[in-house]
Amino acid sequence: MHKPLRIAAVAAACAVAGAALYGAGAATAGQSTANSTHEPYNIGLLVKDIDTYYGTAPDAGGVYQASPTSPYAKDLASIDKAARKYIDKAARKAVRKGEKPAVVFDIDDTLLLSLDYEKRYNYTYNSASWAAYVNKADRPAVFGTPELVRYAQAHGVEVFYNSGLAEAQRSAAVENLKKVGADVGLDADHMFLKNAAAPPAYLGACATPGAWTCTTVQYKSGTRKHIEQDLGYEIIANFGDQYSDLDGGFADRTYKLPNPTYFVG
């Protein structure tokens, strides 16, 4: 996962996290950057706010975890409740119309929580340390989302994954998703990862073998377009922790999960 902008990505994220569900045309909500004409939000205070929001604390093994009673967990529960109600209704409607309903999930901080990495590396990013962290395949679940994956499947909805993880990290991602209970559709036909060496033809406008220029929005929306137009599914819902996971269309409804720790444009 490429994380170009790390700490202080969205200074007001904790305040707006309760408004995580947004509709088409509102993709820029909560994305404003600091005004350079005045002093930005203090990083030390922001870290304290983030810790409070997650209820961050190390477990017995020294791994930083989010609290199940934290504001973060409560925001996720609210999103989960709304999404379940919608999926049930939208899936039945799609079937009546002769469509094949599908949902799309990002992975990092949508299904697998990387809070421990953020804390240990002080909200900075290094490709080598990130790769090692991902390859350990022991990240905890984002509260409620593996259950939401299984809920969608149980209601006749096809589950796809659309992630910024690299193709080389596929086995670790699959192993980790199985550990947290998101053991649904983890084959190559359902899990789309970045493959710069051999990009798919449907991303040809921005990616050729060895020359990847796709932005996150181009990559993710292009993949959703492929799922709808080439594979014949109707994406009723798309879930992600970044606005770039959701922008670009090809989804009936989008759900923005809270993440105040980094920003991917």
C-alpha positions, 0 to 999 in steps of 0.5 A, spaced: 500 500 500 502 506 498 501 511 503 504 518 500 501 523 506 501 520 513 500 523 519 495 530 520 492 527 513 485 529 516 486 533 522 478 533 523 477 526 522 475 524 529 470 530 529 467 527 522 468 520 523 460 519 525 459 522 518 462 516 515 457 514 510 456 519 504 453 519 497 455 520 490 458 527 489 460 528 496 467 525 495 471 531 498 467 531 505 472 532 510 478 532 506 480 539 506 488 541 508 490 545 513 490 553 511 497 555 511 496 562 513 495 560 520 499 555 525 496 547 523 494 543 528 499 540 533 502 533 531 502 531 539 495 533 540 493 530 534 496 523 536 493 524 543 486 525 539 487 519 535 489 514 541 483 517 544 478 515 538 481 508 538 482 507 545 489 505 543 492 500 548 497 495 548 495 488 549 498 482 553 503 481 547 505 488 547 500 489 540 497 496 540 489 494 539 483 499 538 478 498 544 471 495 542 468 500 546 471 506 543 468 512 539 472 508 533 468 502 534 461 506 535 462 509 529 463 502 525 457 499 529 453 505 526 456 504 519 455 496 519 448 497 522 446 501 516 450 497 511 446 491 513 440 494 512 441 496 505 445 490 503 439 486 504 434 491 501 439 492 495 440 485 494 433 483 493 432 489 489 437 487 484 435 479 484 428 482 482 431 486 476 435 480 474 442 483 476 448 479 480 449 483 486 456 484 489 459 488 494 467 491 494 471 491 500 478 495 500 483 491 505 487 495 509 484 499 515 477 496 512 478 489 514 485 489 517 487 494 522 494 497 521 494 501 528 499 497 531 504 499 525 502 506 525 503 507 533 510 503 532 513 507 527 510 514 529 505 514 523 510 514 518 511 510 512 517 505 510 516 500 504 520 495 507 517 495 514 510 496 511 512 489 507 514 486 513 508 488 517 503 485 512 507 479 511 506 477 518 499 476 517 497 477 524 493 484 523 487 484 527 480 485 524 477 492 523 471 491 528 465 488 524 467 488 517 469 481 517 462 479 519 459 484 514 463 480 508 459 474 511 453 477 511 453 479 504 455 472 502 449 469 506 444 474 502 446 472 495 451 477 494 458 476 491 464 479 495 470 482 491 476 485 494 479 491 491 486 493 495 492 497 494 496 491 496 501 489 491 501 482 488 507 479 492 503 480 498 497 476 496 498 470 500 499 474 506 493 478 505 489 471 504 492 468 510 490 474 514 483 475 512 482 467 513 484 469 521 479 474 522 474 470 519 473 474 512 474 467 508 469 469 503 472 469 495 479 469 497 481 467 490 484 471 484 478 472 481 475 476 487 481 479 490 484 484 486 491 487 488 496 491 484 500 488 479 505 493 476 509 487 473 503 485 469 497 489 469 490 487 467 488 489 460 482 493 463 487 498 466 491 499 459 490 507 459 494 508 465 498 501 466 502 497 462 508 492 464 513 495 468 510 502 467 504 503 472 502 510 472 495 509 475 492 513 481 489 510 486 482 512 483 484 510 476 486 503 479 480 502 484 474 505 479 477 501 473 477 495 477 470 496 479 468 498 472 471 491 470 467 487 475 461 491 473 462 491 465 466 485 464 464 480 469 457 482 469 455 484 476 452 490 479 456 493 485 451 495 490 456 497 495 463 499 496 467 500 502 473 503 504 477 507 509 480 512 504 475 517 499 480 514 493 477 507 495 470 510 493 471 515 488 470 514 480 463 511 480 461 504 479 458 503 485 450 504 487 452 506 494 459 508 498 461 507 505 467 511 508 470 507 514 473 512 519 481 512 519 484 518 522 492 516 521 493 517 514 491 519 507 491 516 500 490 521 494 
